Structures are given as C-alpha cells and as structure tokens.
C-alpha cells in the first residue's frame, strides 16, 4: 500500500509539473492561457515590482535550498527517499503556479518588433528555447530528473542506480543546455514589456548565480576530476566560448 501511494504521489507531482511547464510557454509568450505575463489589472509600479520580486524570490529560494545535498540528506530522514525528487518537483511547480497566479503586469513597452521577418524569427527562437529545455531533459534522464524512475523502481522493489555523468549531444556544447533553453525563451520575444524585462533580468541573474556558485560546486564535489575537466573544456551556458577538447564520457 505504501509503495502504491508513493507511486501515485509521484505521478501527481509529474502531472502538476507538466501543467506548470506548458503554462509557462503560454504565460511568457502571451498565448492561449487566460493569465499571461502582460495580462491583468495593473497596479502602481512600486507595488508591482515588489510583489513580482517576492514571487520570484519564493521560487528561487525553494528551488535552490531543496536542491542542495545537505537539505536532501536531512529531508530524507522525514520522508521516504523515493519521494524526495517528486516532492521537489511538486513544490517547484506549485511555486511557478503561484507566480502565474499573482504576477503583476507592467505593460510599458521596452521594444516591439514591427517587421514580420523579425517577428517570425523572435517567435521561432522563443519556441526553440522551450524545445531545447525539453530535449535536454531526455539527453540525460528525463524520468529520473522528474522523479518517475525513483517511484517506479520503488514500486518494483528495485534500487534506482546513481546517475552517471554524461556529456552527450547538447551537453557537449554547453554544460547546462536546460538553462540555455530557458534564457532563449525568456529573452526572445517580439514585444518586450517592463514586466517581461523584469522577469527576464531576475531569472537570468538567478540562473547564472545558482548554476555557477551552487550547482557547479555540488557537481564538482560529487563527480570529481572528470567534472573539473568538463568545466575547463565546455562552456557553462553560452555555446562556443571555449575551444573544446574531447570530453571523457
């Protein structure tokens, strides 16, 4: 019974993630969904900036703190280890849904593309960014990344093996292609409003700081010299900014 509950919990967490991920495309791209980054009733500029910064901070703190090895070690003393990744995914997704719900629009236009070719290019790059994010998850292990492998193995009385270091496909071009995809999706838009710009600037700063000073530190400690060599030979986020040598896979 316990394993069945954990399995169902993980499935629900993954479904909530899918909703949050798909909604993000519409939210940032101002398409299809009822509430977007530029829709809703505007409040005062100071109030909007303050609320939006709080929302982004909630996500950043949850996302960073729960990803640290020390927190995971403590957290798995109070919940089943097989639920840890699913819980992380669920709470991250709920933090995103909170952003979509409470985001305060600031619709003053910073730039707007009028040439149809430019509009098509920027829109195409926007969707390319999301495609890079999705494909990058499968280039490592999508099902393990989102907790599905852990709950399935637990249901089948199997031990999930430790993830192996890989530098395949996009990971041979940049160390963090998922983050590259997000950055492309956040910045390439035919219409950039102040609210969208605030979102893009803060999320970009968060990505760069969290990856460089938190995630990379954890990866270097966990993987060791192989990851140190990978760092030297493959750029962190911006492609083709290093002369890449062969990476030992």
N, C-alpha and C positions, 0 to 999 in steps of 0.2 A: 504493500500500500504506500509506504513512504517513497519508494522509487517511482511509483506511478505519479504521485503528487509532484515530485521534483521534475519529472519528465513534462507534465502538463504545465508546470510553472515556467519551465524553460521555453516551451512553445509559445506561451502567452507573452513572455518577455520579448521573444523574437518577433512576434506579430506587432507588438507595440513599437518595436524598433522600425519595422517596415513602414508602418504608418507615419512615424516621425521622419524617416528618411524621404519617403515620397512627398510628404507635405512640405519638406524643406525646399524641394525643387520648385513647387508652386509658390511657396512663401517668398523666397528670394527672387524668383523670376516673375512675380506678379502674374501668374497664370493659373486659371481654373479654380483655385481654392478660395473659400469665402473671405479669409483674412490673410493679407499679404503684408510685406514689409512697408508698403506705401499706402495701405488702405486703413480706414478707420477715422475716428474723430481726432483732430489734432488738439493737443493741449499747449501750454506755454513751452517755450524752447527749453528753459531750465528744468522744468518738471519732466519733459520727455527724455532729455539726456540722462537725468538722474535715474529714472525708472529703468531705462534701457541698459545703463551701466550695471545696475543692480542685477538685472536679469542675466546679463552675460557673465557677471561675476559668480552668480549661483552655479551656472553651468561649468564655468572654468574650475571653481573650487571642487565641486563634486567630481568632475571628470579627472582632475589631477590627483586629488587626495586618494580616491578609491583605486587608482591605477598603480600606486606605489607598492612595492613588495612588502614593506613593513605593515602597511594597512591591511593588505591581503592576508598576511600571516595572522594578524590579530582578528580579522573579520571571520576567518575560517575556524576560529575557536568558538564562535557563537552561531554560525550557520554551517550547513553541510558544504564541504569544499566544492562539490559538484554544482552547487547553486551560486557560487561566488561570481562567476563570469556573467551568468544570466541576470543576477541582481545588479551588477554594474551596468549592463546594457539597459535594463529596465529603468533604473534611476536616471541614467544619461538621457534616455528617450523622454522620460517624464519632464526632465529639466528643459529639453528642447520644446516640448509641447507647451510648457509654461511660457517660454519666450514667444512662441507664435500667438498665444492667447493674449498676453499682456503687453506686447510690443507697442510702443507709442510712435506713430508715424511722424516724420519730419519731411515734408514733401517738397521743400525748396529744391529746385533742380540745380545740380552742380554741372552736369553735362548731359546733352541729349543728341544722339546721332540722327541726322536727317537724311543722309544718303542711304538709299536702300541697300547698296552693296555692303556698306559699313554695318548697317543694322543686321543683315543676314550673317555677316562674319562674327559680330559680337554675340549674337544669339547662338550661332553654331558652337562657338568657343564655350559658352555657358553650359550647353548640354554636353560638350566634350569633357568638361571638368567633372561633371557628375558621372559620366561613363568611366573616366579614369578611376574615380573613387570606387565604383562598384567592381570593375575588373581587377583592381589592385587587391581587393579582399580575397578574390579567388586565386590570385597568384601566390598567396601564402596558404592560408587555410580558412576559408570563409566560415565554415561550420564550427571550427574551433574558436575563431575570433569572436563569434557571437554566441558561444556557449552551447551550441547544439550538439557538438561532438561529446562534450562532457556529460550532458544529461543522457544522451543515447548510450554511451559506454556504461554509465552507472546503471541504466535500466537493464543492460545486457550482462551485468556483473563483470565488466571489463575495466581495466585501468587505462585511462587516457594517457598515451605516451607524452613525454615532454616535447614541446615544439622544437623543431630543428631549424637552425639558421639557414636561410635561403637568400640567394641574390639573383632570382630568376626574372626574366622579362623586364618590366618597368623598374624592378628593384636593382637591375644592373645599370640603370641610367640615373636614378636618384634613390637615396636611402629611404625616403618617405613619400612614395607616389600618392598615397591616400591624401596626404596633406597638400601635395601639389595640386591634386584634383580639386580639393576644396578651395584653394586660393584662386584657381582659374574660375571656378563657378561663382565665387564671391565678387570678383573684380570685373569680369567681362559682362557688361550689360549695356544695352542701347540707351537706357535712361538711368543716370546715377543721381539719386536724391541725397540730401544731407543725412537722412536716416539710414539709407543704404550705405553711404560712405562711413558713417559712424560704426555700423555693424562690420563692414569690411576691415576698417582700420583696427578695431579692437580684436576681432577674431584673428587677424593676421599677426598682430603682436603676441597674442596668446599662443598661437601655433608655433611661432618661431622660438619664443622663450621656453614653452613647455617641452618642445622637442629637443632643443639644444641643451637645456640645463637640467631636465628631469628624465625624459625618456631615453636619451642617448646615454646618460650616465648609468641608468639601470641596465641597458642593453650591453654596455661595455663591461659592467660588473658580471652580468650573467653569462655572456658569451666568451669574453676574454680577448685574447690577442687576435683572433680571427675577425672580431668586430672592429678592433682598432685598425687593422689593415684595411678593412672595408671603408672605414671612415676616411682614411687617407686617400683612397682611390676613387670613391664615388661621392658626388656632391650630396648634400643633405636634402635640399628641396629644389634648387634651381638647376636644371639639366645643363650638361656640357660646360660646367665651370671648372672642371678638373680634367687633367689628362688621365684617363682611366687605364689602368693596367689590368691584367687578368685577376679576377677575384676567385679565391679558392672556395668552391661550393661544397 
